[in-house]
Each structure stands twice: as C-alpha cells, then as structure tokens.
Amino acid sequence: MNQNTASAFQVVYLNAIKQSAATIPGTFTISGGLSEFDNGVTNYTINIEKSTDATKKGTITSGLAKHGSVVKYTVPEPGTYNITIEDGKSCGTTFSQTFSAQPVQFSAPTVSAKPGQIICIDITVKDFINITSGQFTISFDTSIMKYSSIQVGTIPGVSQGTFGTVPSLVDAGKITVAYDAPGASLPNGITAADGSVFAKICFLINSYATTGQSSPVSFDGSKTNIMFENKDGNLTFQKNDGKINITTGPLFTVDITPKNTSCKNSTDGSIKVTATGGITPYTIKWQLVPLGPVNNASNITVNGGSSTINGLAAGTYSITVTDGSGIPEIQSVEIQPASNIGANLMFIKKPSCAGKNDGQVYVEVLLNNTVVNNPTPPLYTFAWSNGSTNDTVGGLKAGFIEVFVFRNINGCIDTARASGTITEPQPISLKINKQDVSCLTNAGQAGVSVSGGTPNYSYKWNDNQTNATAINLSAGLAKVTVTDANKCTDTISTIILPPNKPKIDSIVGIDEKCFGANTGSITVYAQPGGSAIGNYSWSNSQSGATLNNIKSLIAGTYTVTVTGIDGCTSTAQKIITEPSKISIDSFNIIIPKCNTAPLNKGQLTVFATGGTGSYTYYWSSSLLFADTTNFPLQVNLPPAIYSVIVKDQNGCTNNQTNMKMSKAPDFNMTFPPANNINVKCFNGKPCDGQALVTPFGGNSTLYKFVWSSGEVSNNTPESKAVKLCQGWQTVTITDGYCNIVDSVLIKSPDVLTLDTASVIATDVSCFGSKDGRIVAQAKGGIQPYSFVWPFFGNLQGNTIDKIVAGTYGVVITDANGCKATQNITIKEPAKLVASIDPSNTNTVKCNGDNNGVITVVCNNCQGVATYLWPNNEAAPNSNSASNLAPGLYVITVTDEKGCTDTARINLTIPPPIIGSIPFPEPPQCYGYQTVVEIDTAYGGSGGPYRFSLDDGPTRPVTELYDVYAGKHIVKIFDINGCYKVDTITVVDPPNVIVYLGKDTVINLGDSLLLTPQIISVLPIDTLIWSPLTNLNPSDRDGLLAPYVRPAETTTYKLLVYDSNGCPGEDDIKINIDRNRNVYIPNVFHANEGDLNKNFRVFIGPGVEKINYTKIFDRWGNLVYSDTSNKPEWDGSVNGRKMNPGVYVYVVEVLFIDNVKLLYRGDVTLLR
C-alpha cells in the first residue's frame, strides 16, 4: 500500500481468514478477513469440492456465512474434500476434511424453565445403525440447575447402569454414558429408528436462577473420550447440543400440528405452529434435520396465534419459536406421506406332513392401520418370493415366505412388506425294540415307540398284527408301518434272530516244547449265546463255570463242551503234540595247513537231528573261545579242544559234545653268511650283490624261491641270487601250501656326492659382472676322486674362476669307477634401477613457489644406498629433497656393492592466476545484502575456478556471493587451490529508525496514546500496526499516533516502509495492572434525605457491565434483582419497606478482558 504521509489516511490490516473447530460431519467456525473488519457486512465465498473429482461438490446448509458463523454442509459421497474460503479482499484459506461412514447423531432440545422447576428433556438418536458400543459425556451448568433423575429410553441395552451419576460427577455438571449392545445382539449390534429416545434426563432448576441465564446440555469427551463402534470399527459422532433457558416470566407453550404429504415424494406437506403464553411477538425458524438450511416463517403477533409453513416434503423438521423475551422453544416434528400402507402375513393352512407342499397363506393389507377388504388390482398388486402375484398363495412347503404389496394411487406407489416362516409338523420318528427267539420259549417279539407327527397313531405289522407290540414272532423280518392322525406314515423294521447258542470263536493249544515234558496247555474262547455261559467241561475230567483254560498237559487229544444257563451247548477239540529228541549224528575236523596266516586255522562241522525248527549252536574251547551261532560250521579255528551244545527254537538241548583240533607242521629258513657278497657302488648300480638261502620243514622237501631281484628257483632244496641291489633283499619260499618270507642285508659304499660344506662358490658382485669362482670337494664312494667340467671342454681339476652367473655341472669319479654328476650355481643380484617415486614427487604447485619435491626409489639395492644430488639439495643418505625450484634434476644412486644407476626429472611451474572483480552495487536498504561476482578468471593450473569471500566456503565463479556492507577479502582459486587475493568495500545506505518508547504499565480499562518517532532520509510510504486489537486512530493524527486500550498485556509493533521499500520497526509492551474496580458497601441507611439511602454497586475502568445484582433475605428469599450497570435498592420489596437487618448480595461483573467474577457478601440495612 502506497500513501502520502502528509495527508490524512487510514491503514487497514486484515486478520487472516481462519477456520476452527472443524468436525465431521461438515461443520466449522469461520473468522477473520473483511467480514471481521466490517462487522459482518461482507459474506464469505465458500467452495467445497472432492479432491479427486472437482465435479463432486458439497452443499452449504447453514445459509450465508459471516465472521464468527458456524458453517454446516453436506457432501454427496465419502472421500476427502478441499474447502476454500475467500472474501474478495484478503488472502483466502484452504483446508481438507475426510468423510467415511454416516456418523451417529445425538440430540438434545432447547427449552425454557422457571427457577425451582423440575424439567425433563429427551435425548434422541439418528443413524443409530448396528451399534455395538459407545461412550461420551453429557455436560451442564450446576450454577443454573442440578441433576434430578434419568429414565431409560426404548433402545435395547440402555439401562440405569449405562449412566454414571455418582455425586462426584453430577455435582461437577457431568453425566458419563457407556453403552454396550446386549450380548444376544452381537456381533451385528443394535439399530434404532431415527428419533428414538435414548434417555429422558430431568434437572431441578436452581431457585436463584434468573431470566436470561441458560445452561447447555452438551455432548463432549470431558470425562470419557467420545467413541462409537459398529461391527466394522469406529464411527464418527455428530452432536446437536441442547439448552435450557431460564425465565422468571410466564412460560409459553408451542403446539405443532403437521399435515402429511399426499404422496411419498410430493412437497404438499405443511406444519402449523401455534404459540400461547409468554411475551409476543413470536418469531419462527425451521430446518430440515439434520443439516438443512435454517429458514424463517411468518411471525405470530398475537397470543394464541398460528403460523403455517407450507410446501414441505416428508421428513423430520426442527421448529424454533422465540417469544418477545428472547426465550426459544425448540421442537421436532415428522411429516409422513398421507397414506401409510402396511401388511401382515396370515396363515390359512400349514403343511399337513413334514416335507409336504400343501400349505396356504394370504397377505392382510392395512391402510393407515385399518384392514383393507378385498385388495385387488389395479389399486393393489402383489409380489411373492415364490413368484405368485395374488393376495393368496397355496402349494407351500415349510420355510421362509415374503410378499411385497404395492398401492398405486394418484401416481404414487407405496410399498409394504410382510414376511414369515411357514412351519410344519415334526416328522414321524420311530424306534423299534425286539426280543429274539429264546431256547426256553422258542418265540420272539418286537415293539415300536413313536414321536413327532400328529398323535392318534395306528400300527400294521407284516404279519397283520395291529398293536404297538407284536408277539409270538418267528425268526426273520419284523416290519411295522405307523400312520398318524393326518395320514402321514413311516415304516421301520428289525430282524428277529433264532435261539443263540454259546459261540466258540476259537480253541488255542500250546504244544509240548521239548521231548518228554508236560508243558502243554489249551484255551477256549467262547461268547454267550442267549444266556450267560454256565460251565466248561474237559475230556480230562476238569470242569468249572470259568474254566476255559487247562495246563500242564502231555501230548494227546482233548475235548471241551461249553454250556449256557439256558442249556444250549457247543463243543470243540484240540490235539497237543511233542517234538523228537535232539542228538548229534557226526562231526568233521579239518586241521590247519600252516602255522602262519592265512592257512593257520582249521574248521569243525557238526550234524544234529531231532527237536523243533532251527538250531542254535553254543561253541566253547580251552582257549576261552565262545560263540553262539545258527550254523553248524565253525571256521578259522586255532588248534584246541572244542565243545558244542545244540538248542532248538523251543529251548530244548542235547548233551555236550567235545572235539580236538591239531596244529600244522613247522616251516623256516636260514642264510649262510659266508655266501653273502656286497655291491661295488652306492645304490647298486649295477646290482651285483649275492646271497644263499636254505629252507627246512613245511609240507615238502622241494621248494619254490622268488627273490626281490626277480630271480626265481623251482623244486630245489636251496637257492642262490647274484643280482641283488644295495639294502635289505627279500626271498619268498613256498612249500605248496604255506609261504615264508625273510630278508638279507646287502651293503654298499657311501653315496658319492659333492661335499657341500666344503665347496667354495663365490657369486658375482653386480648384475652382469664376471667375477664368480668355484672350488669343488667330494665325499662318499672310495677315494681318491677326480673332477671333470663339461661346460669348459671337460676341464679337469676341482677349481674354476672368472665366471659369470650361471649353473655349472661337474662329474666326480671314485676309485671303483663310480661316477656322480652334480651342479653348482653362481648367482648375481637383480639389476640396480634408480627411478622417480611419482606418488611422493610434486612439481611446483603455484606460480612463484619453490615447493617442489623429488623422491628417488632405489630398486634392487644391496645394503644401504647413497644418493648424489646435483647441487647438494639433500644429504647423501636421503632419497628425498624438498623446497625445490623449477628445473632439471639428475640423481646418482650407489649401493654397498658399488652398483650404480641414475634418475632424472624436470620440475615445472604453472602461470599466474588472472581474475577481474567488478565493484558491487550498494545494498537497497540498510542491513540488506548486495552481490559480489567474478567477471573473468584464467591462468594457474586451470579450472574449474572457484572463489571465496572472507575465507568462507568456496563456490564456482559463475555464481554470485551475497554480502553485507563492509570490507571483504576475495580469493580466486584454480583447480590446485592456488589463489589470487583482492579486497572490496561495500557501503550501507542510511537506516530507517522507529522508536515507540519504553515498555509501560496501565490500569485495566485505561487507554494510552502511542506517538512513534520515525527518522528516515526518504519519505515514509507505509505504516503497519499489529495487532489491531483494541487499537484505534486518534482524532488528530489517525494511525500515526493511535490510542490503545488492551484488555490484557499486549506487545504492539509498528512496521514502516520508506519510498524505496526499506523497513524500520519497533515494539512496545503495555503491561496491564488488573485492578478490579468494583466497590460494594456493607451498610446503607434507607431513610429519605440520607446520602447513602440506597444500596449501590460502584464500578470503575475495566468493567464491561454488571450482568446481574441479586439480594436475598436471611431465609433465601429474593428481595431485589437488577441487570443494569447502576443497581439501586431502596430497602423495599413491592413498595413495602423491609425490616432493618443483614441481607446477602450476589453481583456478577463482566470485565473487558472477558473475565467474569461473582461478588458475594452481606450488607446491613439501617433505618
């Protein structure tokens, strides 16, 4: 905003448009902007649209919105909606709300009541669908009224226990509600019709309450969090708070008469409102519940007059009637379609039998709860769930049946539904019992019992008997058919069995296990027949009622007879056998062939007969040998005495049998020492050693000989070998069965080889030198030795010198002519190489520097190297030199052996950095920034180039650097960090100075003139005060020197801009001394002519108003009441002077800081 400060002007700072208390479903409170400034002359523009589909728009149901309005709206479907609010002047605001399921609604009415009256109000619900649980708090003002009682409503699950009404709660104005659906309703919860009464709550209005006071009846989460759930989860909660208004005047009554619509979808309904009592005129507002717009109806100007609201559709409407005293009365009324069609399902005939389709029903049609006679088309039509279209339907089975009735009149179609379940008789259920034919009577019988069907049953058996029990039945099928009173039938049968003898399931015998033993036994397994078993009789004269087992039997045949108590018998037979005696007919012994493995073991075989099944052989011997096997053969037996016992599978044995196993004949050899001859050379090359062997014993006198040299002799008594090598030589001798092996030692001279401990091998000193030398020495073999060097033309002798590095062979010969060829190696060191270490060598970094570094590496040096630097740049023992100037450097490296090499390098230097810095523009305002830029940069080691300001972080030279006024150092850097330095100076323009003075203190209700001092070179263009609360222009200087009258401690800020847009600001804190200027006397003299003849309340600055003044006598009777700012009581009531005494006053004062204080005390009336 631009304004000439030399002329009078007004500056308006609009508060931002705000929304608050946004809830679901669609309500929020709106404030701020132009509507706040012009006291609601301007309306807001509100747009509501779905965030994902702008064509889906919300509808405002609460009318035009001004500052402080509560906006109500609806949306067409669930989702997230963006809500934009604008006023055409200030900045708008946008926020979002997300809508899911339909919320549960709880409502309380607004009614009027008198002090001392008990008033009861209904708490009603809407959209109470499938609710499983919920909780909230009901709040009211205990200074206005007290809790009296609660009567539960019609919703299942609501009981006195639903409500928390303990004294600690209701004395604080709280009633907690905790609802749980009855267990039988879970998990689907409870559904209640719209308008159903949740509870009726009664309150006692305080006797000292006065006209104009009111108590809310609100729903909140102050004691329990608001929460409602259905089977799918949490629901949102919508509340329609109520209010109880207090009046000491006459109460007025409102009578509401609705007129229903002629058709379900027509708008010809109406509501007639009649008001009686109270103070005229009566204003009327109406609204379609819950979120329809609030509409005005014609006022009622006379007591008992009426006003009619026409053009209404079916629905629930809220009617608010306010009489001339401002007391509202709110009622709800429902308009229904004129005709209310209903239907009842009437049963003519149920199915006669279970499963039969001969049932018949008809539908009874009701119009406004009156039965319609003969409902026929075209006025009435019907649609049954089985497809029938008449009012009566037959041929039905048991089960669910449903019908829809349609009434078509004047183009309106009303629908009613009726449904029910067709039942049928229980099916006939039969049970049959029987008695089989017995041994005593030789006849059986059967009886049937019946349940289900329709009583008065008849019976027919397959042998034509007609009683429930058939007697004298023979064995075979017994079948009966039962018929009930409805001719429904069922059939059942059973089998009559013949006499039942004892049944022998099996007879089991255990035979003798061994020959000659008496261990047999017999067990018979029998089941009773028609009677219990009475006796077991055995052929060995044993008997008894339970003796089904006999023991200790010898081999033979045994018979058992099983007898029942009814005399019926069954017989079985069993034979007990025994095995033959166990014996060993013969055995076979094979002795060992050899005394060494593998033929040093023999074997035994026994042959047994008799016993039962397979045998087990228990072997033992004098060598503590023991073995148990299922085989008669024992192998790999050393010589000894062996015993065996044979046992069959029944554990029967024979007497022990003993057998002897003899050993094999001895077999050995010898080597006569006089016949052994050693080899001439080491390793027997050639193998020329000799030896003689002579065997004895075994299974023959002629043997086969096999030597380790490969020599073989057959069928001879001894053998001589002549091709034996050095070392132990073996011979294997075979007598046809057994092999024996032994060895003889053939010796040799020591190995002929170089004596490495004495050989002298001198390596060459440097790579490529020819100063090596060898002196060879030998050992082993037979001395003396001779040496020949093949590489040197078979040079003889043990010494060669002046040789290069390499491997040289030498042939050694001893006195026996044995030869050995050996190699001797002369080594040389790796070539010494001097090189530059690039990782530790640096050229001169920046132009003008002498900071070069050279590091030399000696590769393959022997010992410690020395370094010869061209100008002694470093010590001879240092391989690195630093602080070097540019130029060529040659360095010579020598190791301890005198080997040398040279390294060379040329150190370079970059050119200087060149940069251009334009002088920066001065800042626009004092304390503002300007920019520094680099125009040109080149040279050095190249880019990218960067620059810094006052040694701060660097940035590319293509960017700008923001700076404040002052002297600044600019450095331009190349890629290696070399830099050029420049200095620039930036100067600030003059500052805009604002001074509001020091913080101060004023009394509550006082005002203060703010006189700012502004110093500026340029003209002041704009002034902005904040906050604007309680700030008003002065008559002389307007907003240049405004008055402020804050209700609380406030800091006021002044922001100014000059014509160049430069700001200046200051603030001042105004502290409020909250002195409450209320003065109430404690005595007055109620006589004419006295100065203080009246009781008064004196107020000073900071008081907004006196809400009320009340005076009571000592019995609590109200003797004076006033709601003005100047109450005066002359000590009389209705013209009658009150007696002198002490009276109690109650004064409620509202201060300008919205603090409300209640002053209580006593005053003495004197006369």
C-alpha positions, 0 to 999 in steps of 0.5 A, spaced: 500 500 500 502 506 497 500 513 501 502 520 502 504 521 509 502 528 509 495 527 508 490 524 512 489 516 511 487 510 514 491 503 514 487 497 514 490 490 516 486 484 515 486 478 520 487 472 516 481 468 514 481 462 519 477 456 520 476 452 527 473 447 530 472 443 524 468 436 525 465 431 521 460 431 519 461 438 515 461 443 520 466 449 522 467 456 525 469 461 520 473 468 522 477 473 520 478 477 513 473 483 511 467 480 514 471 481 521 473 488 519 466 490 517 462 487 522 459 482 518 457 486 512 461 482 507 459 474 506 464 469 505 465 465 498 465 458 500 467 452 495 467 445 497 469 440 492 472 432 492 479 432 491 479 427 486 473 429 482 472 437 482 465 435 479 463 432 486 461 438 490 458 439 497 452 443 499 452 449 504 446 448 509 447 453 514 445 459 509 450 465 508 456 465 512 459 471 516 465 472 521 464 468 527 458 463 523 458 456 524 458 453 517 454 446 516 454 442 509 453 436 506 457 432 501 454 427 496 459 421 497 465 419 502 472 421 500 476 427 502 474 434 500 478 441 499 474 447 502 476 454 500 474 460 503 475 467 500 472 474 501 474 478 495 479 482 499 484 478 503 488 472 502 483 466 502 484 459 506 484 452 504 483 446 508 481 438 507 476 434 511 475 426 510 468 423 510 467 415 511 461 412 514 454 416 516 456 418 523 451 417 529 447 423 531 445 425 538 440 430 540 438 434 545 432 440 545 432 447 547 427 449 552 425 454 557 424 453 565 422 457 571 427 457 577 425 451 582 422 447 576 423 440 575 424 439 567 425 433 563 428 433 556 429 427 551 435 425 548 434 422 541 438 418 536 439 418 528 443 413 524 443 409 530 445 403 525 448 396 528 451 399 534 455 395 538 458 400 543 459 407 545 461 412 550 461 420 551 459 425 556 453 429 557 455 436 560 451 442 564 451 448 568 450 446 576 450 454 577 443 454 573 440 447 575 442 440 578 441 433 576 434 430 578 433 423 575 434 419 568 429 414 565 431 409 560 429 410 553 426 404 548 433 402 545 435 395 547 441 395 552 440 402 555 439 401 562 440 405 569 447 402 569 449 405 562 449 412 566 454 414 571 451 419 576 455 418 582 455 425 586 462 426 584 460 427 577 453 430 577 455 435 582 461 437 577 455 438 571 457 431 568 453 425 566 458 419 563 454 414 558 457 407 556 453 403 552 454 396 550 449 392 545 446 386 549 450 380 548 444 376 544 445 382 539 452 381 537 456 381 533 451 385 528 449 390 534 443 394 535 439 399 530 434 404 532 429 408 528 431 415 527 428 419 533 428 414 538 429 416 545 435 414 548 434 417 555 429 422 558 434 426 563 430 431 568 434 437 572 431 441 578 432 448 576 436 452 581 431 457 585 436 463 584 436 462 577 434 468 573 431 470 566 436 470 561 441 465 564 441 458 560 445 452 561 447 447 555 446 440 555 452 438 551 455 432 548 463 432 549 469 427 551 470 431 558 470 425 562 470 419 557 473 420 550 467 420 545 467 413 541 462 409 537 463 402 534 459 398 529 461 391 527 466 394 522 470 399 527 469 406 529 464 411 527 464 418 527 459 422 532 455 428 530 452 432 536 446 437 536 447 440 543 441 442 547 439 448 552 435 450 557 433 457 558 431 460 564 425 465 565 422 468 571 416 470 566 410 466 564 412 460 560 409 459 553 407 453 550 408 451 542 403 446 539 405 443 532 400 440 528 403 437 521 399 435 515 402 429 511 404 429 504 399 426 499 404 422 496 411 419 498 415 424 494 410 430 493 412 437 497 404 438 499 406 437 506 405 443 511 406 444 519 402 449 523 405 452 529 401 455 534 404 459 540 400 461 547 403 464 553 409 468 554 411 475 551 409 476 543 411 477 538 413 470 536 418 469 531 419 462 527 425 458 524 425 451 521 430 446 518 430 440 515 434 435 520 439 434 520 443 439 516 438 443 512 438 450 511 435 454 517 429 458 514 424 463 517 416 463 517 411 468 518 411 471 525 405 470 530 403 477 533 398 475 537 397 470 543 394 464 541 396 465 534 398 460 528 403 460 523 403 455 517 409 453 513 407 450 507 410 446 501 414 441 505 416 434 503 416 428 508 421 428 513 423 430 520 423 438 521 426 442 527 421 448 529 424 454 533 419 459 536 422 465 540 417 469 544 418 477 545 423 475 551 428 472 547 426 465 550 426 459 544 422 453 544 425 448 540 421 442 537 421 436 532 416 434 528 415 428 522 411 429 516 409 422 513 406 421 506 398 421 507 397 414 506 401 409 510 400 402 507 402 396 511 401 388 511 401 382 515 402 375 513 396 370 515 396 363 515 390 359 512 393 352 512 400 349 514 403 343 511 399 337 513 406 332 513 413 334 514 416 335 507 409 336 504 407 342 499 400 343 501 400 349 505 396 356 504 397 363 506 394 370 504 397 377 505 392 382 510 393 389 507 392 395 512 391 402 510 393 407 515 392 401 520 385 399 518 384 392 514 383 393 507 377 388 504 378 385 498 385 388 495 385 387 488 388 390 482 389 395 479 389 399 486 393 393 489 398 388 486 402 383 489 409 380 489 411 373 492 418 370 493 415 364 490 413 368 484 405 368 485 402 375 484 395 374 488 393 376 495 393 368 496 398 363 495 397 355 496 402 349 494 407 351 500 412 347 503 415 349 510 420 355 510 421 362 509 415 366 505 415 374 503 410 378 499 411 385 497 404 389 496 404 395 492 398 401 492 398 405 486 394 411 487 394 418 484 401 416 481 404 414 487 406 407 489 407 405 496 410 399 498 409 394 504 412 388 506 410 382 510 414 376 511 414 369 515 416 362 516 411 357 514 412 351 519 410 344 519 409 338 523 415 334 526 416 328 522 414 321 524 420 318 528 420 311 530 424 306 534 423 299 534 425 294 540 425 286 539 426 280 543 429 274 539 427 267 539 429 264 546 431 256 547 426 256 553 420 259 549 422 258 542 418 265 540 420 272 539 417 279 539 418 286 537 415 293 539 415 300 536 415 307 540 413 313 536 414 321 536 413 327 532 407 327 527 400 328 529 398 323 535 392 318 534 397 313 531 395 306 528 400 300 527 400 294 521 405 289 522 407 284 516 404 279 519 397 283 520 398 284 527 395 291 529 398 293 536 404 297 538 407 290 540 407 284 536 408 277 539 409 270 538 414 272 532 418 267 528 425 268 526 426 273 520 423 280 518 419 284 523 416 290 519 411 295 522 408 301 518 405 307 523 400 312 520 398 318 524 392 322 525 393 326 518 395 320 514 402 321 514 406 314 515 413 311 516 415 304 516 421 301 520 423 294 521 428 289 525 430 282 524 428 277 529 434 272 530 433 264 532 435 261 539 443 263 540 447 258 542 454 259 546 459 261 540 466 258 540 470 263 536 476 259 537 480 253 541 488 255 542 493 249 544 500 250 546 504 244 544 509 240 548 516 244 547 521 239 548 521 231 548 518 228 554 515 234 558 508 236 560 508 243 558 502 243 554 496 247 555 489 249 551 484 255 551 477 256 549 474 262 547 467 262 547 461 268 547 454 267 550 449 265 546 442 267 549 444 266 556 450 267 560 455 261 559 454 256 565 460 251 565 466 248 561 467 241 561 474 237 559 475 230 556 480 230 562 475 230 567 476 238 569 470 242 569 468 249 572 463 255 570 470 259 568 474 254 566 476 255 559 483 254 560 487 247 562 495 246 563 500 242 564 498 237 559 502 231 555 501 230 548 494 227 546 487 229 544 482 233 548 475 235 548 471 241 551 463 242 551 461 249 553 454 250 556 449 256 557 444 257 563 439 256 558 442 249 556 444 250 549 451 247 548 457 247 543 463 243 543 470 243 540 477 239 540 484 240 540 490 235 539 497 237 543 503 234 540 511 233 542 517 234 538 523 228 537 529 228 541 535 232 539 542 228 538 548 229 534 549 224 528 557 226 526 562 231 526 568 233 521 575 236 523 579 239 518 586 241 521 590 247 519 595 247 513 600 252 516 602 255 522 602 262 519 596 266 516 592 265 512 592 257 512 593 257 520 586 255 522 582 249 521 574 248 521 569 243 525 562 241 522 557 238 526 550 234 524 544 234 529 537 231 528 531 231 532 527 237 536 523 243 533 525 248 527 532 251 527 538 250 531 542 254 535 549 252 536 553 254 543 561 253 541 566 253 547 574 251 547 580 251 552 582 257 549 576 261 552 573 261 545 565 262 545 560 263 540 553 262 539 551 261 532 545 258 527 550 254 523 553 248 524 560 250 521 565 253 525 571 256 521 578 259 522 579 255 528 586 255 532 588 248 534 584 246 541 579 242 544 572 244 542 565 243 545 558 244 542 551 244 545 545 244 540 538 248 542 532 248 538 527 254 537 523 251 543 529 251 548 530 244 548 538 241 548 542 235 547 548 233 551 555 236 550 559 234 545 567 235 545 572 235 539 580 236 538 583 240 533 591 239 531 596 244 529 600 244 522 607 242 521 613 247 522 616 251 516 623 256 516 629 258 513 636 260 514 642 264 510 649 262 510 653 268 511 659 266 508 655 266 501 653 273 502 657 278 497 656 286 497 655 291 491 661 295 488 657 302 488 652 306 492 645 304 490 647 298 486 648 300 480 649 295 477 646 290 482 651 285 483 650 283 490 649 275 492 646 271 497 644 263 499 638 261 502 636 254 505 629 252 507 627 246 512 620 243 514 613 245 511 609 240 507 615 238 502 622 237 501 622 241 494 621 248 494 619 254 490 624 261 491 622 268 488 627 273 490 626 281 490 631 281 484 626 277 480 630 271 480 626 265 481 628 257 483 623 251 482 623 244 486 630 245 489 632 244 496 636 251 496 637 257 492 642 262 490 641 270 487 647 274 484 643 280 482 641 283 488 641 291 489 644 295 495 639 294 502 635 289 505 633 283 499 627 279 500 626 271 498 619 268 498 619 260 499 613 256 498 612 249 500 605 248 496 601 250 501 604 255 506 609 261 504 615 264 508 618 270 507 625 273 510 630 278 508 638 279 507 642 285 508 646 287 502 651 293 503 654 298 499 659 304 499 657 311 501 653 315 496 658 319 492 656 326 492 659 333 492 661 335 499 657 341 500 660 344 506 666 344 503 665 347 496 667 354 495 662 358 490 663 365 490 657 369 486 658 375 482 658 382 485 653 386 480 648 384 475 652 382 469 659 382 472 664 376 471 667 375 477 664 368 480 669 362 482 668 355 484 672 350 488 669 343 488 670 337 494 667 330 494 665 325 499 662 318 499 664 312 494 672 310 495 677 315 494 681 318 491 676 322 486 677 326 480 673 332 477 671 333 470 667 340 467 663 339 461 661 346 460 669 348 459 671 342 454 671 337 460 676 341 464 679 337 469 681 339 476 676 341 482 677 349 481 674 354 476 674 362 476 672 368 472 665 366 471 659 369 470 652 367 473 650 361 471 649 353 473 655 349 472 655 341 472 661 337 474 662 329 474 666 326 480 669 319 479 671 314 485 676 309 485 671 303 483 669 307 477 663 310 480 661 316 477 656 322 480 654 328 476 652 334 480 651 342 479 653 348 482 650 355 481 653 362 481 648 367 482 648 375 481 643 380 484 637 383 480 639 389 476 640 396 480 634 401 477 634 408 480 627 411 478 622 417 480 617 415 486 611 419 482 606 418 488 611 422 493 614 427 487 610 434 486 612 439 481 611 446 483 604 447 485 603 455 484 606 460 480 612 463 484 613 457 489 619 453 490 615 447 493 617 442 489 619 435 491 623 429 488 623 422 491 628 417 488 626 409 489 632 405 489 630 398 486 634 392 487 639 395 492 644 391 496 645 394 503 644 401 504 644 406 498 647 413 497 644 418 493 648 424 489 644 430 488 646 435 483 647 441 487 647 438 494 639 439 495 639 433 500 644 429 504 647 423 501 643 418 505 636 421 503 632 419 497 628 425 498 629 433 497 624 438 498 623 446 497 625 445 490 625 450 484 623 449 477 628 445 473 632 439 471 634 434 476 639 428 475 640 423 481 646 418 482 644 412 486 650 407 489 649 401 493 654 397 498 656 393 492 658 399 488 652 398 483 650 404 480 644 407 476 641 414 475 634 418 475 632 424 472 626 429 472 624 436 470 620 440 475 615 445 472 611 451 474 604 453 472 602 461 470 599 466 474 592 466 476 588 472 472 581 474 475 577 481 474 572 483 480 567 488 478 565 493 484 558 491 487 552 495 487 550 498 494 545 494 498 537 497 497 536 498 504 540 498 510 542 491 513 540 488 506 545 484 502 548 486 495 552 481 490 559 480 489 561 476 482 567 474 478 567 477 471 573 473 468 578 468 471 584 464 467 591 462 468 594 457 474 593 450 473 586 451 470 579 450 472 574 449 474 575 456 478 572 457 484 572 463 489 571 465 496 569 471 500 572 472 507 575 465 507 568 462 507 566 456 503 568 456 496 563 456 490 564 456 482 565 463 479 559 463 475 555 464 481 554 470 485 556 471 493 551 475 497 554 480 502 553 485 507 556 492 507 563 492 509 570 490 507 571 483 504 577 479 502 576 475 495 580 469 493 580 466 486 582 459 486 584 454 480 583 447 480 590 446 485 587 451 490 592 456 488 589 463 489 589 470 487 587 475 493 583 482 492 579 486 497 572 490 496 568 495 500 561 495 500 557 501 503 550 501 507 545 506 505 542 510 511 537 506 516 530 507 517 529 508 525 522 507 529 522 508 536 515 507 540 518 508 547 519 504 553 515 498 555 509 501 560 504 499 565 496 501 565 490 500 569 485 495 566 480 499 562 485 505 561 487 507 554 494 510 552 496 514 546 502 511 542 506 517 538 512 513 534 518 517 532 520 515 525 527 518 522 528 516 515 532 520 509 526 518 504 519 519 505 515 514 509 510 510 504 507 505 509 505 504 516 503 497 519 500 496 526 499 489 529 495 487 532 489 491 531 486 489 537 483 494 541 487 499 537 484 505 534 486 512 530 486 518 534 482 524 532 488 528 530 493 524 527 489 517 525 494 511 525 500 515 526 499 516 533 493 511 535 490 510 542 490 503 545 486 500 550 488 492 551 484 488 555 490 484 557 498 485 556 499 486 549 506 487 545 504 492 539 509 493 533 509 498 528 512 496 521 514 502 516 516 502 509 520 508 506 519 510 498 524 505 496 521 499 500 526 499 506 523 497 513 524 500 520 520 497 526 519 497 533 515 494 539 512 496 545 509 492 551 503 495 555 503 491 561 496 491 564 495 492 572 488 488 573 485 492 578 478 490 579 474 496 580 468 494 583 466 497 590 460 494 594 458 497 601 456 493 607 451 498 610 446 503 607 441 507 611 434 507 607 431 513 610 429 519 605 434 525 605 440 520 607 446 520 602 447 513 602 439 511 602 440 506 597 444 500 596 449 501 590 454 497 586 460 502 584 464 500 578 470 503 575 475 502 568 475 495 566 468 493 567 464 491 561 457 491 565 454 488 571 450 482 568 446 481 574 445 484 582 441 479 586 439 480 594 436 475 598 433 475 605 436 471 611 431 465 609 433 465 601 428 469 599 429 474 593 428 481 595 431 485 589 434 483 582 437 488 577 441 487 570 443 494 569 450 497 570 447 502 576 443 497 581 439 501 586 435 498 592 431 502 596 430 497 602 423 495 599 420 489 596 413 491 592 413 498 595 413 495 602 419 497 606 423 491 609 425 490 616 432 493 618 437 487 618 443 483 614 441 481 607 446 477 602 448 480 595 450 476 589 453 481 583 456 478 577 461 483 573 463 482 566 470 485 565 473 487 558 478 482 558 472 477 558 473 475 565 467 474 569 467 474 577 461 473 582 461 478 588 458 475 594 457 478 601 452 481 606 450 488 607 446 491 613 440 495 612 439 501 617 433 505 618 
